[in-house]
């Protein structure tokens, strides 16, 4: 049995490879007479493809070819991600009787590295496609999931140890809007665990320091800050404009306040707590049939029972 490397070399001997520059000239001079075929996965295609390409995954091309390419004398240029699989597909097409099949050397990666135009089915910029490409290739996310993330509005209450990590990862993942609630200031003793802040921001408000940290990770994220203590008077108004409430607070009063406000607003409440080396997290979403925090712990503990 031949190895993958041997199969590639065999295909390379039977299929002509063309550079990005040659491909551009061919497509320009052919005036539509060359059929350009993108054989990558549907997720990869959605991230960007060469204008005019027919988008057909490799494992579907052989069955689709008789309908897509009825004229076996028409020139065909095949490309994949990096230029290897297109050689194998090109050789398969040649064995099916197609007389002029070529492969794009370096594939889509070479095309993008050359700075040439790419079309995509999303509203994401080229930089965003690069930034989110790895997670968009996951079937659990895909283009649709990433689009939903870009439209999401998440409120993070507390820019301390829990909130810092949450905000950095939410920003990096492409959540469109982050709200930050905190009334405290950055202290040197915070920096060993509140990783969104830095030495230069000691003494500044945590919300503004967090806004700066988010911009460093992902400048496309919109940040809304609430430099105030959350109370029963303002809680409902603050969470009203957000889809999800993420609790990074460090006291039971705020946690129960958030639980109650999220309950009446019908929004998911993401509970988080940490004491020394122990942590807990939970999702409370009664509107979807689950419990709330008070179902698990009806009342907050007495003050003398709360660990420091």
N, C-alpha and C positions, 0 to 999 in steps of 0.2 A: 504494500500500500504506500502511495506517495505521501510525503509530508506536505504541509501547507506551503512551505517555502518552495518545494519542488513544483507544486501546482502553479504557484505564482510565476515562477521562472518559465514554466511551459506556456502559460498564458501570455507572458511578456514576449515570448518568441513568436507568438502567432497573432498578436494584436499590436497595432501601432499606437504608441503613446505620443500625445501632443502636449506641449507646454501651455501654460496659461496664455502667454503671448500669442502663440500659434492658434489657440482656440478662439481668442478674440478676433483675430484676422479671419479665420475660417467662417465664424458666425456672421461677421460683418460682410464679407464678400459673397457668402452663400445666399443672402437675402431670404432666409426662411427655408431654404432647401435642405438644410441639415436638421435632423431630428435630435434635439438635446434631451437626454434622459437622466433624471436624478433617481438613483436606486437606493438611497438611504432609508432609514425608518421614517415613519410618518412624523414622529416627534422631532427628529432632526430636520426634516424638511420644513416643519412649521417654524423652526428657529431662523430659517433663511435659506433661500435657494437662488439659483441663477435665473435671471429673467428669461422667460420663454421655455423653461424646462418642463417636460412632462414629469409629474411626480408619481413614480411607481416603485414601491419597494422591490428589492431584488427577487424575493421569493414569489412575487406575483408577475414578474416581467415576462417570463417564458409563456405563460398562459395568455397574457394580455397582448403580447407582441403581434400575433396574427391580425388582431383587430386594430391595434394602435399603429402598426407599421405594415400595412398591406403590401407596400411596394418594397420588395427586398433589395432593390437596386438603390434606394435612397440612402445617402450617407447618414450614419448614426454616430453621435458622440455621447459616450456614457461617462458619468462621474459618480463617485461615492464620497466618503468622508476624507480618505487620505490617498486614494489611487490604487489600492490593491484589489478590493472586491470588484471594482469596475472592470479590471482585467479579466477576471473569471467570468463575469457576466457577458463581457464582450466576446469571449471565446465561445460561450454557449450560444450566443446569437449567431456567430459565424457558422457554427455547426448546424444551426437551423436554416442556413441558406442565405443569410444577409451578407452581401458582398463587400460593403465598405463600413466597417465598424472600428471606431477608435476609442481610446480611453484617455481621460484627462489626467495627466501626471500630477500627483500631489492632491488630486481631488478638490473638494470644497475648501479644505484648509489652505491649499495653495492659492486658490482664487481670493479668499479673504485676506490672506497675508499680502497679496498684491494690492490690496486696497480697492478692489473693484466692487461695483454696485451689487447689492444683495437685496432681493425682495423677501418679505416675510408676511405672514398672515396675522401678525400681531401689531399692536401699537407701540411695542417696545423699540427703543433706540438701539443702534448697533452696540453701544457700550452696555446697555442693559441686557441685551441678548448674550453678550460675553459673560457678564456678571452672574446671570441666573442660569446659564446653559446647563450646568451639571445637574441642578435640581429639576430643571424642566425636562430633562431626559428621563427622569423617574416616572413610570406610569402612574404613580399615585399623585403626581403633581401635574406634569404636562403643561402645555400652553394655557389650557383652561384654568388650571389651578393657580398658575402664576398670575394670570389676569385677575383672578379673585383676590389673591394676596395684595396685588397693587391697588385694589379698590377698598381694602379692609381698613377699618379705623379701630385701633386698639388703645384703650386707656390703661396706663400703668400708674398705679398709686404707690408712691415710694420710690425714690431714686437711690436707694441704699444697696445692700449686698444682693438681694434677690432681684430688685428692679434693674440694677446695672446689667447683669448678665442677660436678663430677659430682653431689655431694650436693644442691646448690641446684636443679639441673634435675630430678633424681629426685624431690625433695620437691615441686617445683612441679607435676610431672606426676601426682602422686597415688600414688606408691609407698607402700604401707601401713606398712612397717617398714624403717628404716635402721639398720644396725649400724655403729659407728665404732670403728676400732682405731687408737690413736695414744698414745704415751707422752710426747710433747714438749709444749712450752709456746709460746704465741703471742709472737712477737717483732716489734718494729716493722719490721724488715727483711723480714718475711713479707708485710706488708699489701699490697704492690704487686701480688702475684699470688695470694695465698691469700685470695680475695675473700669467703669465708664469715665471716672474722674481722673485728674492728673495733678501733679504737684503745682503746676502753674495756676491751677484754679482753686487752690486753698483760699478760703475766705469768700469765694463767690457762691451765689445761690446754686443749689444742686440742680435745679431745673435748667438754668442757663449752661452750666457745666455739662449736663447730660445732652442738651441740644448740640453742643459743640462736638461731643463724642459721637453722637449719631451721624452728624454731618461728615465726620472723618471716615466712618464706615460706609455710609451710603448717602451722598448729597441729594439724592432724589426723594428721600423721605421727608414728608411734611411734618413738622413738629409743632404741637400746640402746648403751651405751658400754662400751668395753674399754680402760681406762687402763693398758695394759701393752704390753710389747714382745712381738711374736709370735715364738714359738720352736717348735722341733720337738716340745716337750713339750705345748704348749697349742694349737697350730694346728688340729689335727683337731677338738678340742672347741669351739673358737670358731666355726668355719665350719659345724659340724654343723646348727645351727638355721636356716641361711639357704639360699635358693634359688640365688643367684648370688654369686660372689666378684669384686669389682671392685678391681683393684690400682692404687692411687695411691702406692705406695711409691717410695723414691728410691735403693734399693740392690739389687744382684743377689741377695744372700743371701735377702732377703725374697721377691723375685719367684720364685725357684726353690722356696722353701719353700711358697709359695701354690700354685704349679703342682702340686707333688707332692701336697699335701693335697687340692686340688680333684680331682686325678686319681683318688685312692683313694676319695674321697667320691662320685665320679661327678657332679660339679657343674660348670657352666660357669665358666671362669676368664677374666675380661676383663683383658687385659694393657694397661698404659699406661705410657709412658715419655717423658720430655722432657729435652733437654739444650740449654740456650740457646734458639735459635730453631727447633730441630728437634724433632719429636715422632713417636711411633709408637703404634699401637694394634692389637690383634688379639683375636679370640675363639678360645679353645681349649676344645674340648668333645669329648674322645675318646669319651664314651659315645654320642654321636650320629655316630660314625664319623670325626671329625676328628682332627688331630694334637694333641699337647701342646707346651709350650714346649721341652721337651728334644728333641723331634723336629726342631725348627728349629735349636736351639743346645744340643747334648747337655750341655755343661758351661758354667758361668759363666766369664767371662774372668778372667785373672789380675789381681790387684789393681793391678799397675802399668800395666795396659792400660785401666783404667776412667777415663773423663774426669771431671774435677771439675765 
